[in-house]
Amino acid sequence: MNPKRPYSRSQQRQGRSSFSWFQFINTLSFSFLAGNVLTLLLLRLGASNTLIGVVNSFVYLSFFFMPLGRMLVGKFGLVATFARAWGARYVVMIPVIFVPLLWQDSPGTAIPLIVAGYLGFQVFRGIGIVSFNPIMKALSHGKDQGTFLNRVQILVHLASISASLGVAFLIGREAPLWRYSISLGFGSLLGIWATLLFTRLPEPRDSEITQGPGLETGPGLKTGPGLESGPGPGTENRTDPRSGLVDALARQWKHRDFKRFIPAFSLLICVSSLVRAFLPVYAKQVYLLGDDMVLMLNLAGSLGAVVMGLINRRVMDRLGAKPMVMIFTGILLLSLGPVILVPRIEGILGLLLLGGSFFLSLMGIAGSETSSQGYFYAILPRKGELDLGIWYYLIMGVAGSLGSALGGVLLDGLKTVMPIQSSFSVFFILAGLGILLTVVLQVRMDRLNASSLRSALSMLFSLRDWRAISMIQRLEGSRTIDQEQQVLRDLQGSSSSLPVEEVLERLSSPLFRIRRQALTALYYLPYSRQVQDALLEQIRCHQFATAYHAARIVGQRGSKEAIPVLREAVTSNDYLLAANSMLALADLGDHASRPRIEAMVLSHTNPMILVYGAAALRVFDAWESLPFLYQLGEQPGVPDYVVQEAAFSAAGILGLENTVYRAYREYQQDPEEGLALAGETLVKNHEPYWTEKLLHATPGELFHEAEALGIILSEEGSRPGHETTAESPTQTPWDPEALGQGLSDPGSDHGGHGPALLEQARLLAARPGLMESAAFVFLCKSLILAAAGELPPEWYQE
């Protein structure tokens, strides 16, 4: 077994199965044995609201017995301590089963027996629950911790829904009390069965027991319902007196995050316990609903908790705990709207409003408490997890007890001075004010790298982000290479930032195709410093593999910080990386790298380096690069596609890229029309500009430029594979001197500068073999700009 794992993988799989069944059956047991069943039974027997509040506070009082359970764990172990305490719960409830049968007419005897039995039930719960979270932590250990925890939570609420239906069917409206005995007895049997299932769990290794009731906090794992954890857990020294409960609390209270969390958490538990306890009482006493309808409303609340679990399962890992705590607390406040603002309404509309309150209230309570638990796990230190976890439940117990008990006293007091409807309205208004104060305290909590509340709300209402989360879950659940590749391909259509972390993890895959697909996905996902750093790492460490892909992305995404790394990569032996790095540097506007790239296009023989180099020089768009591109096109043995790339790059720098491209495409379809277009379009599109320029040129200047054009023509004629042929007798011969005279004489037969230039351009474009060579781009543009005096001398002179 891995020493860092509390269970082997096979033990963990079997343990998770047994634990899931335990949770399901244990929830069924509680629904039939305790919860609303006991509340309804006590109300039938005439218990006061104050007593109802006290009884509901027992669930929180149970946490005060956790220190006793802590001592028993050291003697019996986690599993045995839990199983013995859980079994004892059902033993003390045996007398309660017979109360509805034997003492239904003696509430003075029946009520104390129920209260005493339920108090013992919760006492033993507190003793056993010390073992619960360490075992849950051990079972959920690993990367899928959040998924497992939320799956269990959803299972619990589904069991609660099933049990609510069963209890509602069994008890019905104003059912005879003996049916309560059947419900209590059936719940006890289910509880014993659940306890036996729990004993099948293996005992975690002793070194893991000391990590307390918190969930896994090792690096890179998720805590609670899905928050990135803090530092990894350390091994506590149980004999160290500083690890005691009081010292642990005193040490942690010095930390700001803990000091701000505890008040907000305490008030949240106080007001949520108040709402949880007295919303069913409101339904029964204001709406005069029967027990069956109250249980159906509780079913609506359980549905709300299921919805909460489904939401938390998807978003908690992505957004963090703090925004979800605030959102679910807001939902709890919203649930009080109908009971505060709307008076009692008869009929289906009233039931729908009441059902909405139950739905939203339990959704808000379950969501805020679960998210608070995740926040607490995130701020736990390496040491003291067991003791601080006990404090967590003790604080929950104190706050919950006060909320339930004082709520009952408050409600009874209000009923003495106002009608029942008004008393409940005032009661829930005060609860709402408490929730508002809770939100204020939650705002002050440290964010812990979570999303802001605005971002979280935006995500929750974004179909794009929900789709991204769905694909993340598919990615995490992939079991084959093809499945993983397909999800990465699907992520290319997402603009959400949520999948970035999972995609970055795939860059460490041992498979080239997975890394390449992940890089492709990153190009389409939102760019960040984290993504940039990962791409630079790929460039440095993955030459001859995926480095070239990363170089391309950093250039296209405008990462100026990548320039030093790309400058080094230009000289890499990985020609894919070197080629893409040149183009990336051009995309980033690093003109300091241009001379090196210009030199490389003349010194390299790798066609890819030459093509990408020419493309990079086009992006730089510097006239100084034109001689290098021209020389590249004239080098013997250079493939035609390299010549074409160099030619069109030069055309782009000269501003004729689209014009030349249209002429070239036209020539491919019709050589004669293409030649005509090459001659006419190159001249006519710029004729006003040239006319203005040439009107101010001296005849000598024009003759000099025309003579320079003759040099270029002779070079074209001497290019290998493009020998000059005799002009056709029907063609006017190329005459640079005539061109100069024609341009300088507005009254010549050519009719001015434009027509003379056009005639010579046509002659140039019509030279046999010229159009087949991409070098015609240089020659046509040279004719135009040389005559206009715009071309630098080093471009056309030897």
SERO-184635 format. One record per residue (C-alpha): residue in one letter; x, y, z. Coordinates in steps of 0.1 Angstrom, whole numbers, plus 2048, in hexadecimal, padded with zeros to 3 digits. Layout:
BEGIN
AXYZ
...
! end
This chain:
BEGIN
M800800800
N80C8237F8
P81583281A
K804852811
R7E284180B
P7CB837828
Y7BD81B813
S7C98067F6
R7B680C7D6
S7A27EC7D9
Q79A7F47FD
Q78F8177F3
R77880A7D8
Q7687F17EF
G76680A80C
R7558247F6
S73B80B7EC
S733801810
F73482581C
S71C830800
W70381580A
F70781F82F
Q700843827
F6E183A813
I6D282282D
N6DC83884A
T6CA85583A
L6AB840836
S6AE83685A
F6B0859867
S692864852
F67C849861
L68984B884
A69187088B
G69089187A
N66D89D870
V65D87D87D
L6658868A1
T65C8AA89C
L6398A088F
L6358878AB
L63E8A08C5
L6268B98B6
R60A89F8B7
L6118998DB
G60E8BE8E3
A6338C98E6
S63A8EF8E5
N64E9028CC
T6699078E6
L66C8E28EB
I66D8DC8C6
G68A8F48C3
V69C8E38E0
V6988C08D1
N6A48CD8AF
S6C38DB8C0
F6CD8B88CC
V6DD8B18AA
Y6F58CD8B1
L6FA8C48D6
S7078A38CA
F7278B38BF
F7308BB8E3
F7368968E8
M7518938CD
P76E8978E6
L7628768F6
G7628668D4
R7858738CE
M7918608EC
L77F8408E2
V78F8418BF
G7B183D8CE
K7A581E8E0
F78F80D8C6
G79781C8A5
L78283088D
V76B81687F
A7648048A0
T75D8248B3
F745830899
A73380E896
R72E80B8BC
A72282E8C1
W70B82B8A3
G6FC80A8AF
A6F681A8D1
R6E18358C1
Y6C681C8B8
V6C780B8D9
V6BE82B8EC
M6A18318D3
I6908108DB
P67981F8F6
V66F83B8DE
I6618218C6
F6478178DF
V63D83A8EA
P62183E8D0
L61281D8DA
L61481E900
W61384390A
Q5FF8548EF
D5E7861909
S60286B922
P616887912
G62688E934
T63786C931
A63A86990B
I64B88A904
P66888691E
L66E863911
I67186F8ED
V68788C8F7
A69E87690C
G6A085B8F2
Y6A88748D6
L6C28858ED
G6D48648F1
F6D185E8CC
Q6E487E8C5
V6FD8798E1
F7098598D2
R7098698B0
G7228838BD
I7398678CB
G7398558AA
I73B872892
V76087889D
S76885A887
F75286486A
N76687F859
P78886E85C
I77A84F84B
M769865831
K78A87582B
A79C854827
L78184780F
S7818677FA
H7A78697F8
G7B38717D5
K7AC8887B7
D78787F7B5
Q7808897D9
G7678A47D1
T75488E7B9
F7518727D3
L74688A7EF
N72B89A7DA
R71F8787CD
V71A86D7F1
Q70888D7F9
I6F08897DC
L6EA8657E6
V6E1870809
H6C78897FD
L6B98707E5
A6B4858802
S6A4874815
I68B87A7F9
S6838557F8
A67F85381D
S66987381E
L651863805
G650843819
V64A85683A
A62F86C82A
F61E84D81D
L62083B83F
I615857855
G5FD86983F
R5E788684C
E5DF883871
A5EA85E871
P5E4849890
L60284A8A7
W60A8258A3
R61682D880
Y631842890
S63C8238A3
I63F810882
S65482C873
L66B82E892
G670808893
F67780686D
G690822871
S6A281088D
L6A57F0878
L6B480485B
G6CC814873
I6D97F3880
W6DD7E785C
A6F1806853
T707801871
L7107DE866
L7197EB844
F730804854
T7437E9866
R74E7DB844
L7647F983F
P78A7F3843
E79B80785E
P7B1822850
R7D6822859
D7DE83087B
S7F384C86D
E7D585A85B
I7BE85B879
T7CF879888
Q7C688E86A
G7A489487A
P78289C86D
G78E8B1850
L78F8A382D
E7AE89D819
T7C58BC819
G7E38AF806
P7F18C37E9
G7DD8C27C9
L7BF8B27D8
K79C8C07DD
T78D8C67FF
G76A8C380C
P7518C77F0
G76B8D47D9
L7848EF7E2
E7A98EF7DC
S7BA8E57FC
G7D58F5810
P7F58E581C
G7F88C081F
P7EF8B0840
G80A8A8859
T80B88D873
E80189A895
N8118908B6
R7F48858CB
T8098888EB
D8128AC8E4
P7FD8C28FC
R7FC8DE8E2
S7E68C88CC
G7CA8CA8E5
L7A88D98DD
V7AE8FA8EE
D7D18FF8E1
A7C78F68BE
L7AC9108BE
A7C292A8CD
R7DD9258B3
Q7C5925896
W7B29448A2
K7D195889A
H7CB953875
R7B596D864
D7A395484E
F79893F86B
K78F95D881
R77896A866
F76994985D
I75D93E87F
P74495B886
A735959864
F732933867
S72393588A
L70894D880
L700939861
I6FA91A875
C6E592D88E
V6CD93C875
S6CC91D85F
S6C390687C
L6A791F885
V69991E862
R69D8F8860
A68B8F2880
F66D90987D
L664909859
P6528E885D
V6418F787C
Y636915867
A6278FE84D
K6138EA868
Q60790787E
V601922864
Y5F590D846
L5E68F285C
L5F58D7847
G5F48B3851
D61389E859
D61388F836
M6148B1825
V6308BD83C
L64489F833
M63E8A680E
L64A8C9813
N6698BA823
L66C8A5803
A66D8C57EF
G6898D1806
S69C8B1800
L6998B77DA
G6A98D97E0
A6C68C97F2
V6CA8B17D5
V6CC8CE7BD
M6E58DE7D4
G6FA8BE7D2
L6F98BD7AD
I7048E27AB
N7208DE7C4
R72C8BF7B3
R7328D2794
V73D8F579F
M74D8F37C1
D76E8E77B4
R76F90379A
L7629217AD
G76E91B7D1
A75B91A7F2
K75693F7FB
P73F94A7DE
M72B92A7E1
V726930807
M7199537FF
I7039487E2
F6F292C7F6
T6EE943814
G6DC95B7FD
I6C593F7F1
L6BD938815
L6B395D81A
L69E95B7FA
S68B93D807
L67D952823
G66C96A80B
P64B957807
V64695182C
I64E976834
L63D988818
V62097280E
P60496B827
R5F4949829
I5E593F807
E5CC923804
G5CE9097E9
I5E98FE7D1
L5FA9207CE
G6019217F3
L60F8FE7F3
L6259077D5
L6339267E7
L639912807
G6498F67F3
G6609107E2
S66B91C805
F6738F9810
F6868F27F0
L69B9117F1
S6A0910817
L6AF8ED818
M6C28F47F8
G6D1913808
I6D890382A
A6E88E481B
G6FC8F8802
S70991281A
E7138F9835
T7248E281C
S7378FF80C
S74090C82F
Q74F8EA837
G7638EB817
Y77090E821
F779901843
Y78D8E4835
A7A08FC81F
I7AD91183C
L7B78F3852
P7DC8F385B
R7F28D4857
K7EF8CC87C
G7D18CD893
E7B78C087A
L7A78A8892
D7A48C28AE
L7998DE897
G7808C7887
I7718C08A9
W76F8E68AF
Y75D8E988E
Y7418D2899
L7418E18BC
I73B9048AE
M7218F5897
G7108E58B5
V7109058CA
A70391B8AE
G6E99018A3
S6DD8FB8C6
L6D99218CD
G6C69258AC
S6AE9098B2
A6A89108D7
L6A69368D6
G6919348B7
G6779208CA
V6779388E7
L6749568D0
L6579478BC
D64493F8DB
G6499628E8
L63D9718C8
K61E95C8C9
T61496C8EA
V61398F8DC
M60798B8B8
P5F39738A1
I604954895
Q60995F871
S61998087C
S62E96E896
F63D95887C
S643975864
V65698987F
F668969888
F675963864
I67C98885F
L69498687D
A6A396686D
G6A797984C
L6BA99585E
G6D197B86D
I6D896D84B
L6E098F83D
L6F999485A
T707972851
V70D97D82D
V71F99D839
L73698784E
Q73C96F830
V74698D81B
R764993833
M77096F830
D79096981C
R78A95E7F9
L7A59437F9
N7AB9457D3
A78693F7CC
S7739527B2
S7629727BA
L73C9727C1
R7359847A0
S74A96B78D
A73994E79E
L71695B797
S720962773
M72C93E76F
L70C93077F
F6F7941765
S70E93A748
L70591D731
R728920723
D738919745
W71F8FD74D
R7288EC72C
A74D8F0735
I7478E0757
S7368C3746
M7548BE72F
I76B8C074D
Q7588A475D
R75A89073D
L78089773C
E78588C760
G77086D75A
S78386373A
R78F83F73B
T79E83C718
I7B6851703
D79B8566E8
Q782863702
E79C87C70F
Q7A58886ED
Q78188D6E3
V7798A2702
L7988B76FB
R78C8BC6D8
D76A8C66E5
L77A8E06FC
Q7878F36DE
G7649016DB
S76490E6FE
S76D931708
S76992A72D
S78792D745
L77B91075B
P78B8F4747
V7AD904745
E7BB8F2764
E7B08D0759
V7BE8D6736
L7E08E1744
E7E28C1757
R7E18AE736
L8018BF72C
S8138A7743
S804889731
P81E870725
L80B86E703
F8158876E8
R7F28876D9
I7E28906FA
R7FB8AC700
R7F68B96DC
Q7D08B86E0
A7D38CA701
L7E88E66F1
T7CE8E96D5
A7B38ED6EF
L7C7907702
Y7C991D6E3
Y7A39216E5
L79F92470B
P7A494571E
Y7C994F721
S7D9955742
R7FB957753
Q7F793375E
V7F192873A
Q80E93D72E
D82692D747
A81B90A73D
L821912718
L84492071F
E84C900732
Q8418EC713
I8599016FD
R8768FC715
C8718D771D
H85F8C7700
Q8748CD6E1
F86E8B56C4
A84B8AE6D3
T8328C96DC
A8488E76E1
Y8418F46BE
H81C8F46C5
A8219086E5
A8379216D2
R81C9276B9
I80292E6D4
V8169476E9
G81C95A6C9
Q7F895A6BF
R7ED9636E2
G8059816E4
S81B976701
K83798F702
E84697D720
A84D960708
I8659736F2
P886969704
V87C944703
L8729476DE
R8939586D5
E8A693A6E3
A88E9226D1
V8959326AF
T8B79216AF
S8AA8FF6BA
N8B28E06A7
D88D8D86A8
Y8848E9687
L85F8E968F
L8668FC6AF
A87E91469E
A86691B682
N848922698
S85E9376AF
M86894D693
L84395368A
A83A9586AE
L8559726B3
A847984695
D8249826A3
L8319916C3
G8429AE6B0
D8659A66BC
H8779B96A1
A8989B36B3
S89698F6A7
R890999682
P8B599B678
R8BB978685
I89D96B672
E8A897D652
A8CA96C655
M8B994A65B
V8A594C63B
L8C594F627
S8DA93663B
H8C191A641
T8B98FE629
N89B8F063C
P87D8FA627
M8678FD646
I87F916655
L87F929634
V85992A631
Y853934655
G86F94D653
A86195E634
A83E95E645
A84E96E665
L85E989650
R83D991640
V82E996663
F84B9AD66D
D8419C164E
A8639D264B
W8719DF62A
E8949D5635
S88A9B1631
L8839B460C
P8A69AC600
F8A798D615
L886981607
Y8929885E4
Q8B29755E9
L89F9585F8
G88A9565D9
E8A99575C3
Q8BC93C5D4
P8C291D5BE
G8B18FD5C9
V89790E5DF
P8758FC5DC
D85A90F5C9
Y8449125E8
V8609245FA
V86493C5DD
Q83F9425DD
E83E949602
A85B9615FF
A84B9725E2
F8299775F2
S83A982613
A84C99D5FF
A82B9A65EE
G81B9AA610
I8379C161C
L8339D65FC
G80D9D8600
L8039C35E2
E7FD9A25F2
N7D899F5E9
T7DD9AE5C7
V7F89965BE
Y7E59795CD
R7C79805B7
A7DC982598
Y7ED9625A1
R7CC9505A6
E7BF95E586
Y7DE952573
Q7D992E581
Q7B792E570
D7BE942551
P7E394B54A
E7DA966530
E7C2977547
G7D9974564
L7F5985551
A7DF9A1548
L7D39A556B
A7F69A5578
G7FF9C1561
E7E19D7563
T7D79D3588
L7FA9DA595
V7FA9FB583
K7D7A07583
N7D1A035A8
H7EEA1A5B0
E7EEA31591
P7E4A515A4
Y800A4C5BD
W81AA465A2
T80EA6358D
E812A7B5AA
K835A6D5B1
L841A6D58D
L835A90585
H850A9D59D
A86BA86591
T887A91579
P88DA7E558
G8AFA73566
E8A0A64585
L886A52570
F8A0A45558
H8B5A39575
E898A26584
A88FA17562
E8B3A0B55E
A8B19FB580
L8929E8574
G8A79DA558
I8C09CC571
I8A49BA583
L8979AD562
S8B999F558
E8BB98E57A
E89997E574
G8A4972553
S8C3962562
R8B095057D
P8B492A578
G89791B567
H88B93D55A
E8A094553C
T898964529
T88895E507
A8859744E9
E86998C4E9
S84D9854D1
P84F99B4B1
T82D9A84B9
Q8379B54DB
T8469D74E3
P8699D04F0
W8719D8514
D8849F9513
P88DA09534
E899A29522
A878A2C510
L866A28530
G87AA44540
Q874A5B522
G84FA52521
L84BA59546
S85CA7A543
D849A86525
P824A8C52C
G81DA92508
S82CA714FB
D818A584E8
H812A45508
G7FCA61514
G80CA67535
H81DA55551
G802A3C559
P7FDA2D537
A823A2B531
L828A19552
L80AA0354B
E8199F9529
Q83A9EF538
A8299DC554
R8169C853B
L8369C0528
L8469B5548
A82999F553
A82798F531
R84B982531
P84A95D52B
G84F94854A
L84B965562
M82995D570
E833939577
S84E94658F
A8419565AF
A85E96F5AB
F848983593
V83B9935B2
F85D9A45B8
L8609AF594
C83E9BE590
K8409D15B1
S8649DC5A9
L8579EB588
I83D9FF59B
L850A0B5B9
A872A105A7
A861A2758F
A852A3A5AC
G873A3D5BE
E867A2A5DC
L87DA0A5DB
P89DA0C5EF
P8BCA095D9
E8C99EA5EB
W8AA9D85E0
Y8B09DA5BB
Q8D59E25B6
E8F19C95B6
! end
